[in-house]
Structures are given as structure tokens and as C-alpha cells.
Amino acid sequence: MPPERATVAVSFLQHLLSGARRQLSPRDIDTLATQAGISPQLLRQEGARVTREQFVRMYECVSLFMGDEMLGLWSRPIRAGALKYLGLSLLDAPSLMVAMYRFTRFWNLLLDDHRLRMTRAHGVATITIAPHPEAAARPTTPFGHALMVKLIHGVASWLMGRQLPVLGVGFAFPRPARFDEYANLFPGPLQFEQDTSSVRFAEPVLRQTFQRTRAELLDFVRRAPDDWIFVTFDHDTTSATVREFVAAHLASDATLGAAARAVHMSERALSRQLAAEGTSFRALKEEVRRDLAIQRLVKTREPIDRIAASVGFDNTPAFHRAFRTWTGSTPRGYRQRAG
């Protein structure tokens, strides 16, 4: 079985393409989706999900086609090479605080209608994204802000070699429709309809030093946007540990009791901890089953009954019912649209 990796809601991909759709024709979007290994039909299917690899490939295809590393989400295109030269400007910073200050200065050279700013007060360092006071008024681009928040957190985490904790994330726009499908992509507590979009770190987190080489940077850029968009899928939480346990034991003993023993907790304590992280054992087990099933449907030609058994279903009809609940489609129909 391939390693378990979370899949991505098509609704997140659709929102990410909102800037591209203002500049490209529907036919262009469909062509690029096909190049990325995503059926255009799947893009329009409510509740659909794509693999992480498909998502990254779609981002790459659209970015190359548009000549814009931010996919048309800002008032001017961000040309190829921006991420590389941003990274080069950070490598010799004496601390992460200085590196992230340089991050804001770099982006202020590129953006016309928004400004990034770092402030420090009461032990908290905040990076804000706000309209430029001298720029012509333009509607907020929600997923431009969302993508910048991901980049801020992703670059800072990459520099340190681990996911960094954040105190909170604020967005200067209302909560998007279907946001719950991809809320786990964003670090920390989230608030909407704020005066500005922002990311808040405890100052000691940014006072740390780091060591990264030019070769490591080039590898980071080559893999973009995989490392910085999906940094929160690889975080050190009880939920992540339980996901790993369930993925390894789906065909044998993926029960709450077995998971609790594996993490050296009682069943009640584990349930409380998962609830504090906004989930439950049952929800995590369903997510793992869904993600593994989608990966195997998309990446292999294995018979559906074998896939059903591999993700812990005793019979194929039960798998069909569950898959329809997850995606609104039958496994066979999903495979045909994905192909």
C-alpha cells in the first residue's frame, strides 16, 4: 500500500484558481487540469478530492502557463524565480526574525496594492497583509491572502526544519463556503472578517537561528508548492499520530482501543485529546480510509473489491455506500472521471 497522504478538497483547488479564472478561458483551465492528471469533470464535482500530487501538478501547470507564481491572485503577476530569489535573500539572516522581516520587504517590492508589515508587541510578532494606503481601492483577493499566509508559515517552517507553532491567523474576508473541507491546511486558530489578514508568532519562536544551504533552497524551490502549502499535513499532533496508526492497521486492528495503547493513553484520554484538536477517532479513521481509497483509485488499476478490503471494509457494497457518502460518487464513476 502507498504511504498514506491526505487528499485535497476540490473546493480548495477551485478557490485557488479564482484568479486564473479571471484571465483564462474555461477551455484553458480544462486543458491544464488534464495535463495535471485531473479530469475536468472532477473539477466540477461537489465533494470531490484530488491527490496531493495532482494538486501540486495543477499548481505548476497553471503557474507556468500564466507566468505567475501566485496564479493571478494579485494585481500583477509574480514572475518565475521570485521564490528562489526570496529564499536567497533569507539564507544569511542572523535569526528567523530578521529573515521574516526581509520576507516582508521582498514582497513589498513586488506587490502594488498590498503591503506586508511586521510588528512586535507584548511578546508577539505579527505579520500583516493590508491594502496599500496610496493604491487605488481594489476588492480583497481572499485566496491571495490565504496563499500568502501559507507561504509565510511554510517558508518560516522550512527555514527551521519543522512546523512552527503560530498563535493565530486572521483573514480580512468572510469565511468561505466549504471552508471546513480544507481548514486543516491552515496553522493555528483562525478568525475571519478581521481588519487585516495576519499571522501571529510568539517572539521567542522567531528569535531562533537556523542553518540552510543554497542547495537545500534549490531543492525546496524545485518541490514548490508541495513543501509550503502542505506543511501542516506533517505536524506533530496526536491526530497525526493516530492517522499514521490507522493507516498502518486498517486491515487488522484499527480500533480506538488499539490506537490508545499505541499512544500510551486511555481511550477516554485519547478521545478528549482528539476532541481538543477538533476531531475524533471515527472521523480520522474515515478520513484515512477515504484518502487511501482515492489514492488507489487514481494511481492504480486494482480491482475495486481489493481496494475495499485494503481500507478495512468487509464487503464491497459497504465500501460503495461509504465512498458515495465521502465524495458523492461511486468508486467506479470516480475512477472514470479521475482518468
Contacts in CASP RR format, 6 or more apart in sequence:
PFRMAT RR
TARGET T0000
AUTHOR 0000-0000-0000
METHOD contacts of the structure
MODEL  1
MPPERATVAVSFLQHLLSGARRQLSPRDIDTLATQAGISPQLLRQEGARV
TREQFVRMYECVSLFMGDEMLGLWSRPIRAGALKYLGLSLLDAPSLMVAM
YRFTRFWNLLLDDHRLRMTRAHGVATITIAPHPEAAARPTTPFGHALMVK
LIHGVASWLMGRQLPVLGVGFAFPRPARFDEYANLFPGPLQFEQDTSSVR
FAEPVLRQTFQRTRAELLDFVRRAPDDWIFVTFDHDTTSATVREFVAAHL
ASDATLGAAARAVHMSERALSRQLAAEGTSFRALKEEVRRDLAIQRLVKT
REPIDRIAASVGFDNTPAFHRAFRTWTGSTPRGYRQRAG
1 292 0 8 1.000
1 296 0 8 1.000
1 310 0 8 1.000
2 292 0 8 1.000
2 295 0 8 1.000
2 296 0 8 1.000
2 299 0 8 1.000
3 247 0 8 1.000
4 243 0 8 1.000
4 244 0 8 1.000
4 247 0 8 1.000
4 288 0 8 1.000
4 291 0 8 1.000
4 292 0 8 1.000
5 51 0 8 1.000
5 52 0 8 1.000
5 233 0 8 1.000
5 291 0 8 1.000
5 295 0 8 1.000
6 52 0 8 1.000
6 184 0 8 1.000
6 230 0 8 1.000
6 233 0 8 1.000
6 243 0 8 1.000
6 287 0 8 1.000
6 291 0 8 1.000
7 49 0 8 1.000
7 50 0 8 1.000
7 51 0 8 1.000
7 52 0 8 1.000
7 290 0 8 1.000
7 291 0 8 1.000
7 294 0 8 1.000
7 295 0 8 1.000
8 49 0 8 1.000
8 50 0 8 1.000
8 51 0 8 1.000
8 52 0 8 1.000
8 54 0 8 1.000
8 55 0 8 1.000
8 182 0 8 1.000
9 47 0 8 1.000
9 48 0 8 1.000
9 49 0 8 1.000
9 178 0 8 1.000
9 181 0 8 1.000
9 182 0 8 1.000
10 42 0 8 1.000
10 43 0 8 1.000
10 45 0 8 1.000
10 47 0 8 1.000
10 48 0 8 1.000
10 49 0 8 1.000
10 50 0 8 1.000
11 47 0 8 1.000
11 177 0 8 1.000
11 178 0 8 1.000
11 181 0 8 1.000
11 182 0 8 1.000
12 181 0 8 1.000
12 182 0 8 1.000
12 185 0 8 1.000
13 43 0 8 1.000
13 50 0 8 1.000
13 55 0 8 1.000
13 58 0 8 1.000
14 43 0 8 1.000
15 142 0 8 1.000
15 143 0 8 1.000
15 146 0 8 1.000
15 176 0 8 1.000
16 59 0 8 1.000
16 71 0 8 1.000
16 73 0 8 1.000
16 143 0 8 1.000
16 147 0 8 1.000
17 29 0 8 1.000
17 62 0 8 1.000
17 71 0 8 1.000
18 73 0 8 1.000
18 141 0 8 1.000
18 142 0 8 1.000
18 143 0 8 1.000
19 71 0 8 1.000
19 72 0 8 1.000
19 73 0 8 1.000
19 141 0 8 1.000
19 143 0 8 1.000
20 29 0 8 1.000
20 62 0 8 1.000
20 66 0 8 1.000
20 71 0 8 1.000
20 72 0 8 1.000
21 29 0 8 1.000
22 72 0 8 1.000
23 66 0 8 1.000
23 72 0 8 1.000
24 32 0 8 1.000
24 62 0 8 1.000
24 65 0 8 1.000
24 66 0 8 1.000
28 65 0 8 1.000
29 40 0 8 1.000
29 43 0 8 1.000
30 40 0 8 1.000
30 43 0 8 1.000
32 58 0 8 1.000
32 61 0 8 1.000
32 62 0 8 1.000
32 65 0 8 1.000
33 39 0 8 1.000
33 40 0 8 1.000
33 42 0 8 1.000
33 43 0 8 1.000
33 58 0 8 1.000
34 40 0 8 1.000
35 57 0 8 1.000
35 61 0 8 1.000
36 54 0 8 1.000
36 57 0 8 1.000
36 58 0 8 1.000
36 60 0 8 1.000
36 61 0 8 1.000
37 54 0 8 1.000
37 57 0 8 1.000
37 338 0 8 1.000
37 339 0 8 1.000
38 50 0 8 1.000
38 54 0 8 1.000
38 58 0 8 1.000
38 338 0 8 1.000
39 337 0 8 1.000
39 338 0 8 1.000
39 339 0 8 1.000
41 337 0 8 1.000
42 48 0 8 1.000
42 50 0 8 1.000
42 334 0 8 1.000
42 337 0 8 1.000
42 338 0 8 1.000
45 327 0 8 1.000
45 328 0 8 1.000
45 329 0 8 1.000
45 337 0 8 1.000
46 328 0 8 1.000
47 181 0 8 1.000
47 327 0 8 1.000
47 328 0 8 1.000
48 327 0 8 1.000
48 329 0 8 1.000
48 334 0 8 1.000
48 337 0 8 1.000
49 290 0 8 1.000
49 291 0 8 1.000
49 294 0 8 1.000
49 326 0 8 1.000
49 327 0 8 1.000
50 58 0 8 1.000
50 298 0 8 1.000
50 338 0 8 1.000
51 294 0 8 1.000
51 295 0 8 1.000
51 298 0 8 1.000
51 299 0 8 1.000
52 226 0 8 1.000
52 230 0 8 1.000
52 233 0 8 1.000
54 298 0 8 1.000
55 229 0 8 1.000
56 225 0 8 1.000
56 226 0 8 1.000
56 229 0 8 1.000
59 71 0 8 1.000
59 225 0 8 1.000
59 229 0 8 1.000
62 71 0 8 1.000
63 69 0 8 1.000
63 71 0 8 1.000
63 80 0 8 1.000
64 80 0 8 1.000
66 72 0 8 1.000
66 77 0 8 1.000
67 77 0 8 1.000
67 79 0 8 1.000
67 80 0 8 1.000
68 77 0 8 1.000
68 78 0 8 1.000
68 79 0 8 1.000
69 78 0 8 1.000
69 79 0 8 1.000
69 80 0 8 1.000
69 81 0 8 1.000
69 82 0 8 1.000
69 83 0 8 1.000
70 77 0 8 1.000
70 78 0 8 1.000
70 144 0 8 1.000
70 147 0 8 1.000
71 147 0 8 1.000
73 141 0 8 1.000
73 143 0 8 1.000
73 144 0 8 1.000
73 147 0 8 1.000
74 111 0 8 1.000
74 112 0 8 1.000
74 113 0 8 1.000
74 114 0 8 1.000
74 141 0 8 1.000
74 144 0 8 1.000
75 111 0 8 1.000
75 112 0 8 1.000
75 113 0 8 1.000
75 138 0 8 1.000
76 110 0 8 1.000
76 111 0 8 1.000
76 112 0 8 1.000
78 110 0 8 1.000
81 221 0 8 1.000
82 110 0 8 1.000
83 221 0 8 1.000
83 224 0 8 1.000
84 217 0 8 1.000
84 218 0 8 1.000
84 221 0 8 1.000
85 106 0 8 1.000
86 103 0 8 1.000
86 106 0 8 1.000
86 107 0 8 1.000
86 155 0 8 1.000
87 155 0 8 1.000
87 217 0 8 1.000
87 221 0 8 1.000
88 214 0 8 1.000
88 217 0 8 1.000
89 102 0 8 1.000
89 106 0 8 1.000
90 99 0 8 1.000
90 102 0 8 1.000
90 103 0 8 1.000
90 155 0 8 1.000
90 159 0 8 1.000
91 212 0 8 1.000
91 213 0 8 1.000
91 214 0 8 1.000
91 217 0 8 1.000
93 99 0 8 1.000
93 102 0 8 1.000
93 210 0 8 1.000
94 209 0 8 1.000
95 206 0 8 1.000
95 207 0 8 1.000
95 208 0 8 1.000
95 209 0 8 1.000
95 210 0 8 1.000
96 156 0 8 1.000
96 159 0 8 1.000
96 160 0 8 1.000
96 205 0 8 1.000
96 206 0 8 1.000
96 207 0 8 1.000
96 208 0 8 1.000
96 209 0 8 1.000
96 210 0 8 1.000
97 125 0 8 1.000
97 203 0 8 1.000
97 206 0 8 1.000
97 207 0 8 1.000
99 156 0 8 1.000
99 159 0 8 1.000
99 210 0 8 1.000
100 118 0 8 1.000
100 125 0 8 1.000
100 127 0 8 1.000
100 152 0 8 1.000
100 156 0 8 1.000
100 206 0 8 1.000
101 118 0 8 1.000
103 116 0 8 1.000
103 127 0 8 1.000
103 152 0 8 1.000
103 155 0 8 1.000
104 116 0 8 1.000
104 117 0 8 1.000
104 118 0 8 1.000
104 127 0 8 1.000
107 116 0 8 1.000
107 148 0 8 1.000
108 115 0 8 1.000
108 116 0 8 1.000
111 132 0 8 1.000
112 132 0 8 1.000
112 135 0 8 1.000
113 131 0 8 1.000
113 132 0 8 1.000
113 135 0 8 1.000
113 136 0 8 1.000
113 138 0 8 1.000
114 129 0 8 1.000
114 130 0 8 1.000
114 131 0 8 1.000
114 132 0 8 1.000
114 135 0 8 1.000
115 129 0 8 1.000
115 130 0 8 1.000
115 131 0 8 1.000
115 132 0 8 1.000
116 127 0 8 1.000
116 128 0 8 1.000
116 129 0 8 1.000
116 148 0 8 1.000
117 127 0 8 1.000
117 128 0 8 1.000
117 130 0 8 1.000
118 125 0 8 1.000
118 126 0 8 1.000
118 127 0 8 1.000
119 125 0 8 1.000
119 126 0 8 1.000
119 128 0 8 1.000
120 126 0 8 1.000
120 203 0 8 1.000
123 202 0 8 1.000
123 203 0 8 1.000
124 167 0 8 1.000
124 200 0 8 1.000
124 201 0 8 1.000
124 202 0 8 1.000
124 203 0 8 1.000
125 200 0 8 1.000
125 201 0 8 1.000
125 202 0 8 1.000
125 203 0 8 1.000
125 205 0 8 1.000
125 206 0 8 1.000
126 198 0 8 1.000
126 199 0 8 1.000
126 200 0 8 1.000
126 201 0 8 1.000
127 152 0 8 1.000
127 198 0 8 1.000
127 199 0 8 1.000
127 201 0 8 1.000
128 196 0 8 1.000
128 197 0 8 1.000
128 198 0 8 1.000
129 145 0 8 1.000
129 148 0 8 1.000
129 149 0 8 1.000
129 172 0 8 1.000
129 196 0 8 1.000
129 197 0 8 1.000
129 198 0 8 1.000
130 172 0 8 1.000
130 195 0 8 1.000
130 196 0 8 1.000
130 197 0 8 1.000
131 137 0 8 1.000
131 138 0 8 1.000
131 140 0 8 1.000
140 172 0 8 1.000
140 173 0 8 1.000
142 171 0 8 1.000
142 173 0 8 1.000
142 176 0 8 1.000
145 171 0 8 1.000
145 172 0 8 1.000
145 173 0 8 1.000
145 197 0 8 1.000
146 171 0 8 1.000
146 186 0 8 1.000
148 197 0 8 1.000
149 169 0 8 1.000
149 170 0 8 1.000
149 171 0 8 1.000
149 186 0 8 1.000
149 197 0 8 1.000
149 199 0 8 1.000
150 185 0 8 1.000
150 186 0 8 1.000
150 228 0 8 1.000
150 229 0 8 1.000
150 231 0 8 1.000
151 228 0 8 1.000
152 199 0 8 1.000
153 164 0 8 1.000
153 166 0 8 1.000
153 187 0 8 1.000
153 199 0 8 1.000
153 228 0 8 1.000
153 231 0 8 1.000
153 232 0 8 1.000
154 227 0 8 1.000
154 228 0 8 1.000
154 229 0 8 1.000
154 231 0 8 1.000
155 228 0 8 1.000
156 164 0 8 1.000
156 201 0 8 1.000
156 206 0 8 1.000
157 163 0 8 1.000
157 164 0 8 1.000
157 228 0 8 1.000
157 231 0 8 1.000
158 212 0 8 1.000
158 220 0 8 1.000
158 227 0 8 1.000
158 228 0 8 1.000
158 231 0 8 1.000
159 210 0 8 1.000
159 212 0 8 1.000
160 208 0 8 1.000
160 210 0 8 1.000
161 210 0 8 1.000
162 236 0 8 1.000
163 187 0 8 1.000
163 231 0 8 1.000
163 232 0 8 1.000
163 234 0 8 1.000
163 235 0 8 1.000
163 236 0 8 1.000
164 187 0 8 1.000
164 201 0 8 1.000
164 205 0 8 1.000
165 187 0 8 1.000
165 188 0 8 1.000
165 201 0 8 1.000
165 202 0 8 1.000
165 205 0 8 1.000
166 187 0 8 1.000
166 188 0 8 1.000
166 199 0 8 1.000
166 200 0 8 1.000
166 201 0 8 1.000
167 188 0 8 1.000
167 189 0 8 1.000
167 200 0 8 1.000
167 201 0 8 1.000
167 202 0 8 1.000
168 187 0 8 1.000
168 188 0 8 1.000
168 189 0 8 1.000
168 190 0 8 1.000
168 191 0 8 1.000
168 199 0 8 1.000
168 200 0 8 1.000
169 186 0 8 1.000
169 187 0 8 1.000
169 188 0 8 1.000
169 189 0 8 1.000
169 190 0 8 1.000
169 191 0 8 1.000
169 198 0 8 1.000
169 199 0 8 1.000
169 200 0 8 1.000
170 190 0 8 1.000
170 191 0 8 1.000
170 192 0 8 1.000
170 194 0 8 1.000
170 196 0 8 1.000
170 197 0 8 1.000
170 198 0 8 1.000
170 199 0 8 1.000
171 190 0 8 1.000
171 191 0 8 1.000
171 192 0 8 1.000
171 193 0 8 1.000
171 194 0 8 1.000
171 197 0 8 1.000
172 193 0 8 1.000
172 194 0 8 1.000
172 195 0 8 1.000
172 196 0 8 1.000
172 197 0 8 1.000
173 192 0 8 1.000
173 193 0 8 1.000
173 197 0 8 1.000
174 192 0 8 1.000
174 193 0 8 1.000
175 192 0 8 1.000
175 193 0 8 1.000
183 190 0 8 1.000
184 232 0 8 1.000
184 233 0 8 1.000
185 229 0 8 1.000
185 230 0 8 1.000
185 232 0 8 1.000
185 233 0 8 1.000
186 232 0 8 1.000
187 199 0 8 1.000
187 231 0 8 1.000
187 232 0 8 1.000
187 235 0 8 1.000
220 227 0 8 1.000
234 240 0 8 1.000
237 277 0 8 1.000
238 263 0 8 1.000
238 270 0 8 1.000
238 273 0 8 1.000
238 274 0 8 1.000
238 277 0 8 1.000
239 274 0 8 1.000
239 277 0 8 1.000
239 278 0 8 1.000
239 279 0 8 1.000
239 284 0 8 1.000
241 262 0 8 1.000
241 263 0 8 1.000
242 259 0 8 1.000
242 263 0 8 1.000
242 270 0 8 1.000
242 274 0 8 1.000
242 281 0 8 1.000
242 284 0 8 1.000
243 284 0 8 1.000
243 287 0 8 1.000
243 288 0 8 1.000
245 254 0 8 1.000
245 258 0 8 1.000
245 259 0 8 1.000
245 262 0 8 1.000
245 263 0 8 1.000
246 254 0 8 1.000
246 259 0 8 1.000
246 284 0 8 1.000
246 285 0 8 1.000
246 288 0 8 1.000
247 288 0 8 1.000
247 292 0 8 1.000
249 258 0 8 1.000
250 288 0 8 1.000
250 289 0 8 1.000
250 292 0 8 1.000
250 310 0 8 1.000
250 311 0 8 1.000
250 312 0 8 1.000
251 309 0 8 1.000
251 310 0 8 1.000
251 312 0 8 1.000
254 285 0 8 1.000
254 312 0 8 1.000
256 267 0 8 1.000
256 270 0 8 1.000
256 271 0 8 1.000
256 281 0 8 1.000
257 267 0 8 1.000
257 270 0 8 1.000
259 270 0 8 1.000
259 281 0 8 1.000
260 266 0 8 1.000
260 267 0 8 1.000
260 269 0 8 1.000
260 270 0 8 1.000
263 270 0 8 1.000
265 273 0 8 1.000
270 281 0 8 1.000
271 280 0 8 1.000
271 281 0 8 1.000
274 280 0 8 1.000
274 281 0 8 1.000
274 284 0 8 1.000
286 322 0 8 1.000
286 326 0 8 1.000
288 311 0 8 1.000
289 311 0 8 1.000
289 312 0 8 1.000
289 313 0 8 1.000
289 322 0 8 1.000
290 323 0 8 1.000
290 326 0 8 1.000
290 327 0 8 1.000
292 310 0 8 1.000
292 311 0 8 1.000
293 307 0 8 1.000
293 308 0 8 1.000
293 311 0 8 1.000
293 319 0 8 1.000
293 323 0 8 1.000
293 326 0 8 1.000
293 331 0 8 1.000
294 327 0 8 1.000
294 334 0 8 1.000
296 302 0 8 1.000
296 307 0 8 1.000
296 310 0 8 1.000
296 311 0 8 1.000
297 304 0 8 1.000
297 307 0 8 1.000
297 331 0 8 1.000
297 334 0 8 1.000
297 335 0 8 1.000
297 338 0 8 1.000
298 335 0 8 1.000
298 338 0 8 1.000
298 339 0 8 1.000
300 307 0 8 1.000
302 310 0 8 1.000
304 316 0 8 1.000
304 319 0 8 1.000
304 331 0 8 1.000
304 332 0 8 1.000
304 335 0 8 1.000
305 316 0 8 1.000
307 319 0 8 1.000
307 331 0 8 1.000
308 315 0 8 1.000
308 316 0 8 1.000
308 318 0 8 1.000
308 319 0 8 1.000
308 331 0 8 1.000
311 319 0 8 1.000
313 319 0 8 1.000
313 322 0 8 1.000
319 331 0 8 1.000
320 330 0 8 1.000
320 331 0 8 1.000
323 329 0 8 1.000
323 330 0 8 1.000
323 331 0 8 1.000
323 334 0 8 1.000
324 330 0 8 1.000
327 334 0 8 1.000
329 337 0 8 1.000
END
